[in-house]
Amino acid sequence: MRTRCFFVTILLALCPVAAASTQPIGWQKYVIPETGANVDFPNEIFSQDAGRTDRGYGRRFQTSDGRANLTVNSIANDDNDSPTSFLRKHFDLPRSAAVYRRVTGNFFVVSGFHQKRIWYNRCNFAGEFIHCVLLNYPANEKRQWDYVVTQ
C-alpha cells in the first residue's frame, strides 16, 4: 500500500515583503494527482505555475519575478533506494556543496550554496515513491528565507 500523505511545513514567509506584512499569507494545497502526495504552500508568494517537473510527477512554482522557485514532485523508487543510496546516485554537486545534510532511514534534507543561490531539498521515502520539495532562492536574501527553511 502506498502512502498518500506528504506533510511539509517549511513554508511560512518567504520574501521581505511577505515577512514584513501583517496580512495573512494565502495557502493552497497542491496534490500530485498520480501519487496523492500533497503539500500546503504559500500560493501568494509562489504565484506562478512554472510547469511540470523534470523528473517524475509534480509541478514547479515560482515567485512573480522569478527570483525563487519551489518544486513539488514524486519520483518512482524503482531501485528501492534508501535516502543514503539515492543521494549517492543522484547528488550532482560535490559533497562539499551541501552545508547542511541530515539523512535518516526514511528521509533526507540537504541544503547549500550554488551560483549565488541557496537550495534546499527534502525527500521523504514512502513505499514505491520518493516525495520531494525543492526550494531555491537568492543567497543575498538568506535572512528572509531562513525562517522558512527551519520550520
C-alpha positions in Angstrom: 0.0 0.0 0.0 1.4 3.4 -0.9 1.4 6.3 1.5 -0.7 9.2 0.2 0.1 11.8 2.7 3.1 14.1 2.3 3.5 16.7 5.0 5.8 19.6 4.6 5.7 22.5 7.0 8.7 24.5 5.8 7.0 27.5 4.1 5.6 30.4 6.0 7.0 33.8 5.0 9.4 33.8 2.1 10.3 37.2 1.0 11.0 40.6 2.6 7.5 41.9 1.6 5.7 38.9 2.9 7.7 38.7 6.1 7.0 42.3 6.9 3.3 42.1 6.1 0.8 41.9 8.8 -1.7 40.3 6.4 -2.1 36.5 6.5 -0.4 34.7 3.6 -2.7 32.7 1.4 -2.0 29.0 1.3 -3.1 26.4 -1.2 -2.8 22.6 -1.1 -1.1 21.1 -4.1 -1.9 17.4 -4.7 0.1 15.4 -7.2 -2.7 13.5 -8.9 -0.7 10.5 -9.9 0.5 9.7 -6.4 -1.7 11.6 -4.0 1.3 13.3 -2.3 0.3 16.8 -1.2 1.8 19.9 0.3 0.5 23.2 1.5 2.4 26.1 0.1 2.1 29.9 0.2 0.5 30.5 -3.2 0.6 34.3 -2.8 4.4 34.0 -2.8 4.8 31.2 -5.3 2.1 32.6 -7.5 3.3 31.5 -10.9 2.9 27.9 -12.3 6.3 27.1 -13.8 5.2 23.8 -15.4 5.9 20.1 -14.9 8.9 18.9 -13.1 11.9 17.5 -14.9 11.6 14.1 -13.2 8.6 12.1 -12.0 5.2 13.7 -11.3 4.6 17.2 -9.9 4.8 20.9 -10.6 7.2 23.8 -10.3 6.1 27.2 -8.9 7.9 30.4 -8.8 7.6 34.0 -7.5 6.1 36.5 -9.9 9.6 38.0 -10.5 11.2 34.5 -10.9 13.8 35.0 -8.2 12.7 32.0 -6.2 11.1 28.7 -7.1 9.5 25.7 -5.4 9.3 22.2 -6.9 7.0 19.5 -5.5 7.4 16.1 -7.1 7.1 12.3 -6.6 9.7 10.1 -8.2 9.2 6.3 -8.6 11.6 4.5 -6.4 12.2 1.7 -9.0 15.6 0.8 -7.5 14.2 0.6 -3.9 16.7 3.2 -2.9 17.2 4.3 0.7 17.8 8.0 1.3 21.6 7.3 1.5 21.8 5.3 -1.7 19.6 7.8 -3.6 21.9 10.7 -2.6 24.9 8.7 -3.5 23.5 8.1 -7.0 21.8 11.4 -7.8 23.6 14.2 -5.9 25.2 16.0 -8.8 27.2 18.7 -6.8 30.4 18.0 -4.8 29.6 16.7 -1.3 31.2 19.9 0.0 28.4 22.0 -1.7 25.9 20.7 1.0 26.4 22.9 4.0 23.5 21.1 5.8 22.8 17.4 5.5 20.6 15.1 7.5 19.8 11.6 6.4 17.6 9.1 8.2 16.1 5.8 7.3 13.0 7.4 5.6 14.0 10.9 4.5 16.9 13.3 3.8 17.4 17.0 3.9 20.3 18.7 2.1 20.9 22.4 1.6 23.8 24.5 0.3 25.0 27.2 -2.0 25.4 27.1 -5.8 25.9 30.0 -8.1 24.8 32.8 -5.7 21.7 30.8 -4.8 20.7 28.7 -1.8 19.0 25.4 -2.4 17.0 23.3 0.0 15.9 19.7 -0.8 13.8 17.4 1.4 12.7 14.0 0.2 10.5 11.5 2.1 10.7 7.8 1.1 7.3 6.2 1.2 6.9 2.8 -0.5 7.1 3.0 -4.2 7.7 6.8 -4.4 10.1 9.4 -3.2 8.2 12.6 -2.4 10.4 15.8 -2.6 10.2 19.5 -2.0 12.9 21.6 -3.6 13.3 25.3 -2.8 15.8 27.7 -4.5 16.3 31.4 -3.6 18.9 34.2 -3.9 21.7 33.8 -1.3 21.6 37.6 -0.6 18.1 37.1 0.8 19.2 34.3 3.2 17.9 36.1 6.3 14.4 36.5 4.8 14.2 32.8 3.9 15.9 31.3 7.0 12.7 31.1 8.9 11.0 29.2 6.1 13.7 26.5 5.9 13.9 26.0 9.6 10.2 25.2 10.0 
